[in-house]
Amino acid sequence: MRNRSIAQVRRQGRRLERLGVTVAATLAAMKQGQALHLYFGRYGPVWRLTGGRTVPVEVAQIVTKNLSVAGVGDALFNDIPAQTWRFVET
């Protein structure tokens, strides 16, 4: 195991806390009716809520794995995930 300084551990903790807050905010917006859309821009995938807020790729990856979120079936090609995701009742 790699030895890490206290400062490194604190930075990692703050990053994970921000990530958790962003995931929770995204799920809350989706629970209120917004959908999460995947677009392919010039520099790669772009995730955006229907309200206009951009969602970081790392957050979208976590949100789309949540059991309360489902892809609604539209995809550009057969073997890729859906491009639209919605909150569903569990």
N, C-alpha and C positions, 0 to 999 in steps of 0.2 A: 504494500500500500504506500502511496506517495505521502510524504509529510507536507502538510499545508500549514501556513501561518494563520494566526487568528484573523488577520485582516482578510485573507483570501476566503476563509470560511464565512466571515460576515458579509463580504461582497456576494458570495454565492447565495447566502440566505436572503439578502435583499432582492437579488435577481429573481429567485424563486417566489418570493412574496409578491413582487410586481407581476410576475407571470400568473400567479393564482388570482390576483385581483382582476387582471384583464380577462382571464377565462371566465370568472364569475360574472363580470359585467357583460360579456358577450352572451353568455347563457341567459342572463336576465333579459337582455334586449330581445333575444330569440323567443323567450317565454312570453313576452309581450306582443309577439306577432311578427317580428322582423325575420327575414330569411338571410342566410349566409350564402353568398354567391362567390364562385371561383371564376376568375377571368385569367386569361393568359396574356400578359403584357409583353412589352419589349424585353424586359429583363427577367422574365419568369412569371410564376403564378402570383396573382393578386387576389386576396380575399377581402370582400367588402359586405357589410350589412346593408340591407335595403334602405336604411336610414342615412347611408352615405359614409359611415365611419369605416375606415380601413382597419382590417384585423391582421396582425402579424402572422406569418406562416406558422410559426411555432404554436401560437394560440389556436389557430384553425385546426391544426393536426390534433390537438388535445380535445377541442370541442366536438369534432366530427367522430371521435371515438366514444363520446358520451352516449349512454344507453337511451337518453331522452332526446337524442338528435338523430334524425334519419335523412338520408339522401332521398330526394323526391323523383329520382329516376332519369333525369335528363343528363346526358353525357355526350361529349363531342365524338368519342370513339367507343367501341364496345367494351374494351378491357380497362377502362379508367373509371375512377369513382365519379359519382354525380357532381354536377356543377352547382346545384342548388340544394341547400340543407335547411331543414325546418325542425323546430322543437315539436315533439310529439308527447302526448300524455302517456305516462307509464303505468 
